Amino acid sequence: MVKLIVSDIDGTLVPEGCTALNPEYFTVIRKLKDLGVSFAAASGRQKTSVDAVFHEICGMIYYVSDNGGYIQKNGIPLRKIYMDRAKLEQFLEEARKLPGCRVLLSTLDGYYTDDQDEAFQDLVFGQYKGSGGVTDDLFRYTDQCIKVSLYGDNGSQELKEQLYDKWKDVFSINISGEKWLDINSPEANKGNAIRYIQEKLHAEPSETVVFGDNFNDISMLKCADRSYAPAGSAPEVRAAARYEVASYKEDGVLQVLKQLLEEVRHEKEK
């Protein structure tokens, strides 16, 4: 029987940067919880931005934020993985020199950037509804950093091509959106986070369902026997998943959750 359901947010449940989720998700997740099924929202977002989507049911689900760099349940921190400060500062010195690259640090308290572009600030603090702020000294927060997000005006792929070969053995580097490139400590990824939760719940891969659409989801798609990539995902992501699900435009994940609800009910009635 299913014990754990995990879903990415951006590109899987909602359009990138959106915080408005179909309320029917909350209804179905509550019903699944009543039947003993746990739910985890796993995102590259910082926890306050995850909460902007799932606050209505924050007391009954796991938040896996910052690509697994931070895990909480019921508002209680379970695990946090900070980045190495010295290596991070070396990386930032290089990344900040790249044309069209905007830097965003994610800490337990929120997002921090020294980028003065108002449109970028509105994207982070308005659209994504992240807490934190704009600072005149980004390095003030490097000892608290869980994840770095680089926003590329020319796209995330270009940023990855410029940084990956030099830094791939130092950090975990993953495309998380059309313009977002995420940088974490090597051990911080969604897959390791889901395995941590599976151990807590004594949930096997055969008892786990995962949904994800982007490269930073591949590690967690491998944690479940039943893994789904939405239509339109990158070929590498579709190859990592066992099944395809309709896109967020059709509430594809919601339809599968409803099927899982009926499946669990049937199992309970046996």
N, C-alpha and C positions, 0 to 999 in steps of 0.2 A: 504493500500500500504506500501511496505517496506520503512522505513526512515533511518534505521541504520543497518550496517553490521559490525560485529566484528570478528576478527580472531586472534587466537594465532599464534605464529611463529614456534618455534622448535617442530618438530614432527607432525605438522599440515600442514605447507606450505613448509618447507624445513627440511632436516635432522638436527639433533641436532648439533648446533654450526656453521651451514652453513649461509652464508650471500648472496649467489647467488640465486635470485628468478627469475623464468620464467618471462621475460619482458612482456608477454601477460597479466599478472596480472595488471600491470600499465595501460595498454590500457583499460581494462575492468573497472577498478576502476575509471578512468577518465570519461568514458562514463556514469557510474552510478552517479558520482558527477554532471555531466551536467544535469542529470534528477532529481537532488535533493536528492540523496541518500548519506548519510555520511558513511565514512569508518573509523574504528579504528583498529590499530594494538595493540593487548594486549599481553604483554609478561612479563616474569620474568626478562628479560634482562634490563640492564641500558639503558638510552635513547640514548646514542651514539651508542650502539650496535644495537638498533632498527633502528636508522638512517642509519646504514651501510646496512640495507636491503631495506629501503623505502625512501632513500634520494631523489630519482628521483621524488617522488610525495609528499615530506615532507610538501609542502605548502598547501596541500588540505586535509590532513587526521589528525586524532587524533593519538597521541602516548600515550598509556597507558603502562608505563614501571614499573619495579620493583613490579610486581604483583598488580598494582593499587596504589602503593605508590607515584607515580608521574604521572600527566596528563598534556599534552600540546597539543596545536593546532597551526599550522602555526609557530611553534617555540616559542610560547608564553605560559608560565606556567599558568595553570589553578588551579592546586591543588597539594600540596605536603604534605606528612605525615612523619614526622621524628620519629625515634624510641627513647624511653626513654633512656637517656644516662646511668644513674646509673644501670638500669636493664640490658641494653645491655652489659655493661662492666662485670657484674657478669656472664652473659651468656657466653661471650667470654672466660673468665677465665676457665670455665668448658669445653667448646667445644674444645679449643686449646690443651687440655690434651688427647683427644680421639685419638687412633692410626689411622693413615691414614686419618686424617681429615685436610683439607686445608681450610683456612678462607678467604673470599672475602667480603669486605665492598663495598656497592654501595652508592654513594653520587650524588648530582646534577652534580658535575664536572666529575665524572668517577668512575672507580673501583680502590680499593686499597687493597693490600695484603702485608704481610711481609713474605710470603712463598718463600723460595729460590729455589724451584724446577723449573728448566728451562722449563720443559715440561708443567707444570701447567701455568707458565707465558705466554708461547707461546699460550696455549689454550685460555686464557682470552684476551690477547692483540693482538694476531695474528689471531687466528681462529675466535673468536667472534668480533674482531676489536673494542674492548672497549678502551676508553681513560682512563687516570689515570696513575697508576704506582705502582712500588714496593717501600715500605717504611720500615724504620727500627723501626718505632713506629706506630703500627696500631691504638693505642688508641688516637692518634692525631686527628683522623677523626670520633670518636664516637659521637661527638656533631653534625655532619652533616649527619649521616647515615640514609638512607631511608630503606635499606634492607641488610640483611646478607645472603650470599650464602655459604653453606658448601659443599665442594666437597669431597666425600668419596671414597678413593681408593678401598674400598670393597663394594661400592654401597650406594645409598641414604637410602634404607630401613634399613640397619644396623644402620646408624646414627639416623634415626627417632626413632628406638626402644630404643636407648640409651638416648635420650633427651626428647621425647614427653611427657611422664607422668609428669615429673617435671616442664616442661615449657609451657604446653598446655594452661594454664590459664593466662599466661603472654604475650605470643606472638602467632601470627598466624604461624603455622608450616605446610608446604606443600612440598611434593615431586614434583619437577618440571622436573626431568630427571632421567635417569638411575643412575647417580652419584651425582645429585644436590639436596640439601635440602634447601628450602628458608624459611627465618625467617623475618617476618614483624610485625609491630604494629598490634594489634588485629583488628582495623578498616580498615586496608589497605589490601584489596583483590580485585580481578578482578571484582567480583560481585558488590561491592560498587562503584567501578569506573565506571562500565557500567551504573548503576542506576543514577549516577551523570550526565553522558552524556545524558542519556535518558531524564532527567529533563530539560537539556539545550535545547534539540531538540524537547521536547514535544512528545517523541516517546514512545509508549506503547510496552509492550512485544509482542503483536500481530503484531507490526510493526518493530520488531527487529529480526535479524538472527545472530546466534553465532556459531563459529567453535572452538573446542578445544579438545586436546588429553590427557591431564594429570590432576593430582589431583588438581593442582592450577587453573584449568579451570572450575571446577565443579560449583563454586559460580556464574560464569557468564553464564554458560549454563542454569542455572535456571532463568536467566533474559529474556529469549526469548522463544516465543512459537515455533519457528523453530530453534532448536539447533541440531548441528551435531557433532558426534565424528568420527574421522577417523578409518578405519579398523585397527585392531591391538591395539587399545587403551585398557587400563585396564578395567576390567569388571565394576568397580565402576563408571568409566567415561562414559562408554557406557550406563549404567543404568540411568545416569543423563541426557543424551541427548535423544531427540525424534527420531533422524534419524542417520543412518550411512552414511559416505561418503568415497569414495576411498582414499587411502593414498596419501601422497605427491609424491610418486613414479609415480603415475598416474595423478598428478595434479587434485586430486579429488575436492578440494575447488574451483579451477578455473572453473571446469565444472558446479558446482552449481552457481557460480557467473554469468556465461554466461546465465544460465536459469533464474536467477533473473533479469538480464538485459532485457531479452525479456519480462518477466512478467511485469516489470515496464513500459516498452515501450507500452505494450498493455493497461495497466491501463491509461496511459497518453492519449492514442488515443480515449478513450471512450468519 
